[in-house]
Amino acid sequence: MRRNFLLCIVIIFAVVTNVILIGILVQSSDSMGANNLNNGSPEVTVSVISSPSDLPATTPNDASNPSTALSDQKLIIASVQENITSFTFKVSVTNNDSVQITINNVLVNNYPAILENKTTIISAHSSVELLFTFSEGLLFGHTYEIKILSLEGYSATYYKTIC
């Protein structure tokens, strides 16, 4: 009887300890993600890495991202490629307007990005590629909202989930 009692206490202790440890791990991972999105201020640096002028005026529509869902948009984020090891996104931005567009603000998860140049000009019916570098790094399973705003009032938004 005494042996069964001790075995029950050991099992109860093991279960309680595991539940507490799992709760601590979940809470710490949730608070770390919340700090990255809400309280911290990750440093994001953006630089222009190319400016091809002979790309087609239209790009394929992708209904999964708001930037390309409407064919009449003037400013479109055509594609986003991530590099986990260097903490970067390569973002292709297209101007579908007949006049140049001036990019003057970039936000990543609602945090302003530091532009290499104060503004980036995209000629009419052309594209540029921007390189986003994160001080915080890129995390698997996280979704990043990339929003590009222009001086002319255009905007483009793209959601990228790291898988």
C-alpha positions in Angstrom: 0.0 0.0 0.0 2.8 2.4 0.9 4.5 1.5 -2.4 1.4 2.4 -4.4 1.0 5.7 -2.5 4.6 6.7 -3.3 4.2 5.7 -6.9 1.0 7.9 -7.2 2.8 10.9 -5.6 5.8 10.5 -8.0 3.4 10.3 -11.0 1.5 13.3 -9.8 4.7 15.3 -9.2 6.0 14.4 -12.7 2.7 15.4 -14.4 2.6 18.7 -12.5 6.2 19.5 -13.3 5.7 18.8 -17.0 2.6 21.0 -17.1 4.5 23.9 -15.4 7.5 23.6 -17.7 5.3 23.5 -20.8 3.4 26.5 -19.6 6.6 28.4 -19.0 8.0 27.5 -22.5 4.7 28.5 -24.2 4.5 31.8 -22.2 8.2 32.7 -23.0 7.8 32.0 -26.7 4.5 34.0 -26.9 6.0 36.9 -25.0 9.1 36.9 -27.2 6.9 37.0 -30.3 4.7 39.7 -28.8 7.8 41.8 -28.0 9.1 41.5 -31.5 5.8 42.7 -32.9 4.4 45.1 -30.4 7.0 46.4 -28.0 10.3 46.2 -29.7 11.6 48.3 -32.5 13.5 46.0 -34.9 15.8 47.8 -37.1 15.0 47.3 -40.8 17.3 48.6 -43.5 16.1 48.9 -47.1 18.4 49.4 -50.1 17.8 49.4 -53.8 19.7 46.5 -55.4 18.6 46.8 -59.0 16.4 48.9 -61.3 15.4 47.0 -64.5 13.5 49.3 -66.9 12.4 46.8 -69.6 10.0 44.7 -67.5 6.5 44.3 -68.8 3.8 46.8 -67.7 1.7 44.1 -66.0 2.5 41.3 -63.7 0.5 38.2 -62.9 -2.2 38.6 -60.3 -1.9 36.7 -57.1 -5.2 36.8 -55.1 -3.4 35.6 -51.9 -1.6 39.0 -51.5 -3.5 42.3 -51.6 -0.7 44.0 -53.6 -1.4 42.0 -56.7 -5.1 41.2 -56.3 -6.3 44.3 -58.1 -5.1 44.7 -61.7 -5.7 48.5 -61.7 -3.2 49.1 -58.9 -0.4 51.5 -59.8 2.2 50.2 -57.2 2.5 46.4 -56.9 4.8 44.2 -54.8 5.4 41.6 -57.5 7.4 39.1 -55.4 9.2 38.6 -52.2 12.1 36.2 -51.6 13.6 35.5 -48.2 17.1 34.5 -47.2 17.0 33.1 -43.6 20.7 33.0 -43.1 21.3 36.7 -44.0 18.0 37.9 -42.5 16.9 39.6 -45.7 13.9 39.9 -48.0 14.4 40.7 -51.7 11.3 42.6 -52.8 10.4 43.3 -56.4 8.2 46.5 -56.7 6.5 47.4 -60.0 5.1 50.7 -61.1 2.1 50.2 -63.4 1.5 53.9 -63.8 2.4 56.0 -66.8 4.3 58.4 -64.6 7.1 57.8 -62.1 6.3 56.9 -58.5 8.4 58.0 -55.6 8.7 55.5 -52.7 9.1 57.5 -49.5 8.1 55.1 -46.7 8.4 51.4 -46.1 6.9 49.5 -43.1 7.6 46.0 -41.9 5.0 44.8 -39.4 4.1 48.4 -38.9 7.6 49.5 -38.0 9.3 52.1 -40.3 12.2 50.8 -42.3 15.4 52.8 -42.7 15.7 53.6 -46.3 19.3 53.7 -47.8 18.2 56.7 -49.8 15.4 59.0 -48.4 13.4 58.2 -51.6 13.4 55.7 -54.3 12.0 56.6 -57.7 10.5 54.0 -60.0 10.1 55.0 -63.6 6.8 54.5 -65.4 6.1 50.9 -66.3 9.2 49.6 -64.6 10.4 47.8 -61.5 13.0 48.0 -58.8 14.3 45.4 -56.3 14.6 46.4 -52.7 16.7 44.5 -50.2 15.3 44.5 -46.6 17.7 43.6 -43.8 16.4 42.8 -40.3 18.4 43.3 -37.1 16.1 40.9 -35.3 16.4 38.1 -37.9 13.7 36.1 -39.6 11.8 33.5 -37.7 10.1 30.3 -39.0 6.3 30.4 -38.7 6.1 34.1 -38.5 4.2 36.3 -41.0 5.8 39.6 -42.0 3.7 42.4 -43.5 5.6 44.5 -45.9 3.9 47.8 -46.8 5.3 50.3 -49.3 4.0 53.8 -49.5 4.6 56.4 -52.2 4.7 60.2 -52.1 1.8 60.2 -54.7 -0.4 58.3 -52.2 -0.1 54.8 -53.6 0.5 51.8 -51.4 1.2 48.1 -51.8 1.0 45.4 -49.1 2.4 41.9 -49.1 2.3 39.2 -46.5 5.1 36.8 -46.3 5.1 33.7 -44.0 8.4 32.0 -43.4 7.9 28.3 -43.7 
